């Protein structure tokens, strides 16, 4: 499947593009095999791997991908056990997969073949509430680590695709059992355990018995961050615990989160009365302090502020970064002078530039929905509209919901279709894909300078010209106007626009650092961890200011 914009463009530019096999004039349908042959002939489509061919077939069948993968996994499990698999799967649509499936199992082994297809399924299901995406594996490992399941038996009453059971198996549990309402997901979770020789079983079943509505105002607001409670049953002869460990993990580095939380938990469980105290992160709070009239167990409220020394060191680092950035600002400002009066220069709209071949206009790409073609989880990042607005590198993932893959090239100009302000950005590095709801303008280097084009697009006049009448602006970039200038003048202005973009980025960083500096100083002064430099205490004891 490819996007409509790409198909329409190919049909106009290439007379040998396959003819429609059905559909309507507004929504034609094409034969997939014919289009693939044409794309390969044009050098636009590489050869698919065996796993990709199998997965694309599974994702394109009438049944759910989970059901298809479960059927394939059953065949792989039979092969691994040396059983004679049935040559006719339950779903007749899977019969054409058998040669590729045999080849993949021969190459990777049954377990490796299933893992290859599982990765594609996990990425495909990342946006679905019924399945646990692989990017939550770290959280599953943390939960299993807190539970200390090594050498024990685990039961997950709402297993989904088995993320917690897989984490428990990795942690060395002796058996993993699960229950899941969706029979296809239950089958998948059980197949993973069986193919990885993990003792256990997953059965279809429902853990829900009743739904009780809390009175209005009793439940926590949706804006309150989620809490993870770890409850333990104390031994019969053990005294009641005197302390509870509260951990505020909201601002932690995700890469180090699990190790840091587990270290605090292990220190606390090693000695129940231990005074775990990590400023701003973890604190063992006396239970009596929690039983006040509010009974608010929000961890952030119980964390001690960072010590004066730590605050002072962070303050110095922030101040030094801000000072260095501000010192560079004058050099980044483009030098400009007033232009002499002259006749008004001609302009062309983006739509006219596209028709004359000065640029190629692609997109915006719309979502292909949850059943769109998939991409491997380790595929290229996707540039999102928010990435463009925030001025950051591509941070998104396909997850199988892009209608087509459009690689970005150096010199491309991308613009969000929906935003509060018209925000063009020049692509300066390759390796990312075009995300949804983004215009892509690919200028002809012999006709247009990309920085000049981006600078022309961001004017207030174009924002009015190309926007709709709504609170959140929706831009039709074809209406935006660009001045007609010789290429040499474009490049001179483009360099000024490039410096202006660098200046804007530095201003944003300075604003963020300035806000951080103000907050750190206010927190330090209010807590007594910092003192004004002219405070009498500092004059009496200079060492305190260090």
Protein Blocks (a to p, Z undefined) as FASTA:
>chain_A
ZZfklmmmmmmmmmkbccdfedjfklccddfklmmmmmmmnopaccddfklmmmmmmmmm
mbdfklmmmmmmmmmmmmmnopacdfbdfblmlmmmmmmmmmmmmmnojklmmmmmmmmm
mmmmmmpckbccfklmmmmmmmmmmnopghpacddfblonommmmmmmmnopabdcdddf
blmlmmmmmmmmmmnopacddddddfbfbdcdddehkaccfklccdddddddddfklccd
fbdcdddfklpcfklmmmmmmmmmmmmmmpmkbccddehiaccddfklmmcfkopabfkl
mpccddfklmmmmmmmmmmmmmmmmmmmmmmpccddddddddddddddfklmmmnopacc
edjdddebjkbccddfklccdddfklmmnopacfbdfklpafbdcdddehiacddfbdfb
dcddddfbehiacdehiacddddfklbcfklmmmmmmpmklmmmmpccdfbdcddfklpc
cddddfklmmmmmmmmmmmmmmmmmmmmmmmmmmmmmmmmmmmmmnopaccfklfklmmm
mmlmZZ
